[in-house]
Amino acid sequence: MRRAREPRASVGEVAYLPVVTVNDTGAFLDWGQPRDLLLPYGEQRFQPSVGKRVLVRIYEDQQGRPVASQKLERFVADEAEGLRAGDEVTLVVAEQTDLGLKAVVNHRFWGVLYRDDLTRPLRRGQRLTGYVKRLREDHRLDLSLLPPGEARLDVVGETVLKALRESGGYLPLGDKSDAAEIKARLGVSKNAFKQAIGRLYKRRLITLEPTGIRLAPSGE
């Protein structure tokens, strides 16, 4: 029985790929192409086993053949260039750190998604759209899952409206709610929540009550 192939990955990309064969040459990965991708022994950090996934960078060897490497530090730079705060980027989640999650940005640079900025659980190897929150003085990237400025508040506002609709039109959250409670229920910071409900109230999509917020008829 022929196996279902992975979504197509390309040379120059970081991808989280399943191991389909291991032999004397190395490990072979399914990268969605007709021929499986070689992960040579010299490019392995550990010996992968069939059925497991590995995070690799796909590149061309000296003969122009596509191969994979687990040694991402050879291809992914700590210091970013050509990016600025607010830029939309492609992220590939790499690993957990004490601060949050380390991610590969545009397949070229390392960046950090701080725990407080995570709006939902993410898994290793997940590819998603993110944003540059800050380019630090050392040229390292702080990342966010929310767009900057007004667009960010629109996203948070939609999250609030969705939660209201799913909870029967009322949420026991407001200006005086604990930040941890807001984060646990909606996955956003208290500051972003307060700004978003202010915008929703002005648009008459919600009403404010002493103990929470309620969906206005126009917001249903």
N, C-alpha and C positions, 0 to 999 in steps of 0.2 A: 504494500500500500504506500503510495507516494505521500510524503509529509506535506503539510501546508507550509508554505515558505513565509519567512519573516517579511515585514515591510522593507522595501528596498533601502539600503544604506549605500553611501558613495565614498570614494576616495576623498580624503580631507576631512571626514566627519568623525566625531566621537559617537560610539553607539554601544548599546548593551545587548550582546548577541549570545545566542545559545550555542553550546558546544555539541556538535553532532557526531564527531569522530575524533579519536585519539590514536596516533600510531607513531612509528619511529621518526617521522618527519616533524611532527608537532601535533597541535590540535587544529581541527577544522570547524569553522563557524558558519552558521546560516546567516547570510547577509542579504537575502532576498534576490540574489543573482543566480544564473544557471549553474555556476560552479561555486562550491563552498570556498570560504576564505581561510587561508593558512595563517595560523598563529604559531610562528616558529618557537622552538624551545628557548632560543636566545632572547625572545621578546616576552617571555612569560615571567610573571612575578611568583607564581605558584603553578603546580601542575593541575590544570582544570580537568574535570571529569565530565563525561557525556551527560547531557541533560541540565547541567548547570549553565549559568550565564556569566559572561565576563565583560567588563567595561574596557573597551579598546579604542585606539585611534587607528584609522585605516589610512595607509600611505602606500606609495609605490617604492619598491626596492630598486637596487641599482640596475636591474634588468627591466625595469618598467612594469613589474608584476605587482598587482595589489596584494598586500599582506597586512596583518594586524599586529599591534603592539599593546601590551598592558602597561608599558612604561610611559605613561602620559606626560610625565615631566619633561620628556624630550621634545614634545610638540606643543604643550600648553604653557603659556607664559604667566608668571605672577603679575607682571606689570603690563597694564593694558595701554593700547594706543588707538587713536581714531574714534574713541567713544566719549560721550559726555552725559551728564545727568539728564534723565528723561528719555534717553534712547531706548527704543524697543529692541530686544535681543532674543536669540534662541538660547535656551538653557538645557543642559543635560545634567541631571542630579548625579553627583559622584559619591559623596559619603557624608556621614554625620560628623560634626565636630562639637566641641564644648559650646560654641557660639550659636550653632544652628546647622545649616547644610552648606557644604562646599559644592559648587556647580561649575561646569565648563560653559563659558560664554562664547557664543558664535563659533564653537569648536576650536577656539584659539587662546582664550584667556581664562584664568581662574577668577572666581568671584564668590562672595558669601551671601547667603540668604539668612539673615539673623532670625533666631527663633521667634522674636516678637513680631516679625514681619510675615510669618507664615500664616496664610489664610486658610489652608487646608493641608491634610497629610500628603506628603510626597514620598515616592519610593525611588530607590537607587535605579539609575538608568532611565528614569522618566524624562521625556523631552517635552518642553512646554515653552510658552512665550512668557518673558519677563521684562523687566525694565531696569535700567541703571539708576539706582537711587542716589549714588554718590561716587564720584571719582576722587579717591583720597589723595592726600599730598604725596604719598609714596606710590601713586599710580595704580593702586589696587582697587578692585571694584566691590562696592556694596550694592546688593541687588534687592529688588522688590517684585512681588507678583502683581502689584497694582500699578496702573499708570499714574503719572504725576498730575498734580493740579486738579482742575475741574473734572477731568475724566475719571480720576481716582474716586472722587466723591460720588459720581454717577454709578460706578461699580458697587460701591458700598451701599448706596441707596437702593439699588436693585436687590442686593443681598438682604437688606432690611425688609423690603416689600415682600420678597419671596418667603422669608421666615414668618412674616405676619399672616400671609395667606395660608401657609401650612399649619399655623397654630390657631386658626379660627378667627383671625382678625385682631388678636391682642397679644402683646408681649410685655412681661413685667420688667422692662428695662427702661431706664431713663438717665437723665443727667447725673443723678446721685448714685447710680448703680456702680458696683465694684468693677474695676477694669478687668479683673480675672473672670468675672461672670460674663461680661460682654464678649471677651475673647473666646471663652468656652462655648457660648451659644452661637456667635456669629463669625468668629475667626478674624475679627478686626480689632484695632486698638480703640480705646475709649475716645480718644480725640477725634479719630475718623468717624466713629459712630455719632458723636455729638454734632459734628459738622454736617453729616449726612441727614440726620433727622431734622436739623434746622432747615436744610434745603427742602426736605419733603414736606415739612409743616408750611413753609412759605408757598409751596405749590399746592397746598390743600389736599395732599394725598394721605396725610395722617393727622390725628389729633393727639394732643399731649394731655395726659392725665397725671394725677399726683403719684400714682404707683407704676406708671408705664406708658406705653404708646398704643394707639388703636388705629386701625386702618379706616380711613374716611371712605364714604360711599364712592367717591370719585377715584379712589385708589384700588378698588376691587377689580 
